[in-house]
Amino acid sequence: MNEKILPDDITSKSLNELTDLADEIIENLENENNIESTSEDYANLLKINRLIEKKFQKNLREISDKTNLKIKNIKSNKNAKKIK
C-alpha cells in the first residue's frame, strides 16, 4: 500500500467507500512487519479519517436541517388547523 497514493477523486467518494478504503489501509498496517515503511500509510489513513469526519458532519447537518424543516411544517399545519 505504500506505493499507492490516494486518488485525486477521493473527496468525491461516499462514506462507505472511504470507510472501506480506511479498513483496507488498517488491514495492511496490521500485516506490515516493517514499521518504518508505514508512515505514508498512517498519513493517508489520517487524511481519510478527516474526510470521513467532514462528510459525516455534512450529512448530520443536512439531516438536522431536514428534520427541523419537517417539524416547522408540522407545527404550522397544527396552528393553521387551530385557527380554522
Sequence and secondary structure as in RCSB ss.txt:
>XXXX:A:sequence
MNEKILPDDITSKSLNELTDLADEIIENLENENNIESTSEDYANLLKINRLIEKKFQKNLREISDKTNLKIKNIK
SNKNAKKIK
>XXXX:A:secstr
 TT    GGGGGS HHHHHHHHHHHHHHHHH S GGGGHHHHHHHHHHHHHHHHHHHHHHHHHHHHHHHHHHHHH
HHHHHHHH 
